[in-house]
Amino acid sequence: MINNMLNLKNFKIIDIRESEDDYRFLVEVASPPPSYCPKCGTVANLYKHGKKQQLFFDLPMHAKRVGIFVKRQRYKCRECNETFFEYLPDMDANRSVTNRLKDWIQEASLEKTFTSVADDIGVDEKTVLNIFNDYVAELEAQTDFRTPKWLGIDEVHLLKNYRCVITDVENKSVIDILRKRNKDTVISYLSKLQDIDNIELVAMDMWNPYKSAVNSVIPHAKIVIDKFHVVKLANEALEKIRKANRQNVSTKERRQLMRDRYVLLSRRKDLNNFDDQIKLQVWTDKFPLLGQAYELKEQFFDIYEAESIKEAYKLYQNWLLNVPKELIAYFDDLIKAMNNWEEEVFNYFNYPITNAYTESLNRLIKTMNHVGRGYSFEALRAKILFTQGYRKVKKKKKFKEVEVTFGKMLPDQFPNWSQTGYEWVYEEIYGADFSTLIKAIEEGTL
């Protein structure tokens, strides 16, 4: 019965000690001694050369941490004079843990902080970190994300720093999250992509390091500035004017203007509520410059309803001429952006792609930042990218159906194999699906 406690048939339990928080087992290998030298391959020319006691950690038992002390036999080869220790089945060759504990640590590290995992099982935090890093490296080696036709480059604020998010725009999925968003980091990532010539379009915001990286590595790709990053500047201009007018109203009106800001930031066509329409009328009548700014904001949004790049460019030129000098300073950021990124902004009207769905990442990242205290960037990245249920995977045929003829040649041995049809398939992994990630947040499983 005592030897069944660990459920490790390759080890024989010699002694057990139990404390309030821990079990400690003393064991020795139950399998036969080695028959050859692993160093030189000589058979049956070995002799025992002392023992060493090694500690390995195992899965907790009865809510207690488990340590296994192995009396490990050392051998020496008479042929090559090299020494070696006997093989330990069920133990990891690189870490002082059982294989089953290593598997548990890999999964637990995606759910808990490294510190809490280490405390649960009695190992040091560095061991947990090393096992996790090995696991992520293994996952990355096994996962070959499809290089998208439409690449998205965006950023999120995660764990107190901006991180670069790489997306598949066409399939609405996350391909990677980079630790930094600087030019060198993005160039390094893009340079390692397979089939990079397949990338036709790159959607991004107006961040020069992204543009420089793309032009350096994939100069053939068309850069398209995401329209939501452009129109956001029009809303920000309106916000500046609203805040400037706070000085000219009473405390009560100031609070009301703050509460009603959503009306000013809404499109007029979306204000279906009569009360909201009245609020808009009141504030734009009270502050004429705010009213003019609102109309300019509406006219700028209308540019994105143009049916051609020529029409869009004409609408923008007319809009620019209509900006009164009193409002130029407020719309200055928008006007500068249009001047500096003119080609990339107007590319949208030939290639209307957008990274807008990454805005749904805001909730994801907000949740991550809240629950992620104590987590590493690597753990959160791995959880998003490599959790099987979050991936978008498509299977495609690689070869046509073929017929095999084993049954015709050997009907007695293979009676059911005659003319059986087979087809080869392969997987295309499109990254972590946005809708699945959001659903996981809502259900509390992420």
Buried (B, 14 or more C-beta within 10 A) or exposed (E): EEBEEBEBEBBBBEEEEEEEEBBBBBBBBEEEEBEEBEEEEBEEEBEEEEBEEBEBBBBBBEEBBBBBBBBBBEBBBEBEEEBBBBEBEBBBEEBBBBBBBBBBBBEBBBEBBBEBBBBBBBBEBEBBBBBBBBBBEEBBEEEEBBBBBBBBBBBBEBBEEEBBBBBBBBBBBBBBBBBBBBBEBBBBBBEEBEEBEBBBBBBBBBBEBBBEBBEEBBEEBBBBBBBBBBBEBBBBBBBBBBEBBEEEBEEEBBEBBEEBBEBBBBEBEEBEEEEBEEBBEBBBEBBEBBBBBBEBBBBBBEBBEBEEBEEBBEBBEEBBEEBEEEBEEBBBBBBEBBEEBEEBBBBBBEBEBBBBBBEBBEEBBBBBBEEBEEBBBBBBBBBBBBBEEBBBEEEEEEEEEEEBEBBEEEEEEBEEBBEEEEEEEEEEBBBBBBEBBBBBBEEEEB
